[in-house]
Amino acid sequence: MEPLNLLVMPGSTRTGSLNCQLARFAATRARESGALVEEFNLRSLELPVYDGDIEAATGVPESVHRLRSAISRADAVLLVTPEYNGFPTPLVINAFDWMSRIQATASTPSGLVATANKPVGLMAASPGAGGALRSMNFLRQYLQMAFAMLVVPQQYALGIAHEAFDEAGSLKDARAVRSVDTVLQALAKLATAVRAGQ
Ligand SMILES: Cc1cc2nc3c(=O)[nH]c(=O)nc-3n(C[C@H](O)[C@H](O)[C@H](O)COP(=O)(O)O)c2cc1C
């Protein structure tokens, strides 16, 4: 069987980001189970905050097409986001909002066609005990309702994340590792079924 193409996207890109660490760990676990993983850095898109005047004057920034293409060629997406005051980060929402403005051309799909029926898994990390759980609830609604993505029911919120990793970047707690694997396996199972049905 063809290996699964997994796109892993952290919702924070700051130096030392706990969500980057969790995303990197999940990417490693996915590679170990045979997936082809692409890690996507949303900061590299250098997007302005969405503004209709910018769109009217210069169109959707060219860099957003890289996000659309990465999602198009992936079998599944893993988003690993912190929460800011209970919400997903502006980095994620802004990039997806811009992507929703990409119109189809004769040779490329619209932003919303690229996401439709695309399996997506959610993880989150926080130094707090809740592990940014609330951000995933909003993301689930946002990605399903507006982007028609297929969000797997399994998700993982890593609390006290600043104490969770060893020096090699692995999760120290075996239960935490199992929780990461549970989301990855559910995502792989759904993505395999969706790919078989295409
Ligand atoms: C504006 C802002 C709001 C935050 N709100 C929350 C919150 O609602 N819940 C939470 O668990 N942590 C919250 N935090 C703390 C973040 O979880 C913490 O900074 C975390 O390390 C960010 O993720 P990162 O390490 O991947 O960058 C907030 C941080 C910022 C900067």
The ligand as an SDF file (V2000), in Angstrom:
LIG
                    3D

 31 33  0  0  0  0  0  0  0  0999 V2000
   -2.3570   35.7790   24.4480 C   0  0  0  0  0  0  0  0  0  0  0  0
   -2.1950   34.4860   25.1890 C   0  0  0  0  0  0  0  0  0  0  0  0
   -3.2990   33.8550   25.7040 C   0  0  0  0  0  0  0  0  0  0  0  0
   -3.1840   32.6240   26.3670 C   0  0  0  0  0  0  0  0  0  0  0  0
   -4.3190   31.9670   26.7870 N   0  0  0  0  0  0  0  0  0  0  0  0
   -4.2030   30.7080   27.2520 C   0  0  0  0  0  0  0  0  0  0  0  0
   -5.3700   29.9260   27.5190 C   0  0  0  0  0  0  0  0  0  0  0  0
   -6.4850   30.3460   27.3330 O   0  0  0  0  0  0  0  0  0  0  0  0
   -5.2170   28.6650   27.9730 N   0  0  0  0  0  0  0  0  0  0  0  0
   -3.9580   28.1160   28.1540 C   0  0  0  0  0  0  0  0  0  0  0  0
   -3.8740   26.9530   28.5420 O   0  0  0  0  0  0  0  0  0  0  0  0
   -2.8350   28.8380   27.9270 N   0  0  0  0  0  0  0  0  0  0  0  0
   -2.9360   30.1060   27.4690 C   0  0  0  0  0  0  0  0  0  0  0  0
   -1.8090   30.8330   27.1920 N   0  0  0  0  0  0  0  0  0  0  0  0
   -0.4890   30.2540   27.5020 C   0  0  0  0  0  0  0  0  0  0  0  0
   -0.0230   29.3800   26.3660 C   0  0  0  0  0  0  0  0  0  0  0  0
   -0.6230   28.1110   26.4880 O   0  0  0  0  0  0  0  0  0  0  0  0
    1.4950   29.2560   26.4350 C   0  0  0  0  0  0  0  0  0  0  0  0
    2.0820   30.4970   26.1750 O   0  0  0  0  0  0  0  0  0  0  0  0
    1.9990   28.2180   25.4600 C   0  0  0  0  0  0  0  0  0  0  0  0
    3.3420   27.9490   25.7370 O   0  0  0  0  0  0  0  0  0  0  0  0
    1.8050   28.6740   24.0170 C   0  0  0  0  0  0  0  0  0  0  0  0
    2.0900   27.6110   23.1410 O   0  0  0  0  0  0  0  0  0  0  0  0
    3.5170   27.4360   22.4690 P   0  0  0  0  0  0  0  0  0  0  0  0
    4.4690   27.0550   23.5790 O   0  0  0  0  0  0  0  0  0  0  0  0
    3.3380   26.3230   21.5060 O   0  0  0  0  0  0  0  0  0  0  0  0
    3.9180   28.7260   21.8320 O   0  0  0  0  0  0  0  0  0  0  0  0
   -1.9050   32.0500   26.5520 C   0  0  0  0  0  0  0  0  0  0  0  0
   -0.7770   32.7130   26.0290 C   0  0  0  0  0  0  0  0  0  0  0  0
   -0.9200   33.9060   25.3540 C   0  0  0  0  0  0  0  0  0  0  0  0
    0.3090   34.5630   24.7430 C   0  0  0  0  0  0  0  0  0  0  0  0
  1  2  1  0
  2  3  1  0
  2 30  2  0
  3  4  2  0
  4  5  1  0
  4 28  1  0
  5  6  2  0
  6  7  1  0
  6 13  1  0
  7  8  2  0
  7  9  1  0
  9 10  1  0
 10 11  2  0
 10 12  1  0
 12 13  2  0
 13 14  1  0
 14 15  1  0
 14 28  1  0
 15 16  1  0
 16 17  1  0
 16 18  1  0
 18 19  1  0
 18 20  1  0
 20 21  1  0
 20 22  1  0
 22 23  1  0
 23 24  1  0
 24 25  2  0
 24 26  1  0
 24 27  1  0
 28 29  2  0
 29 30  1  0
 30 31  1  0
M  END
$$$$
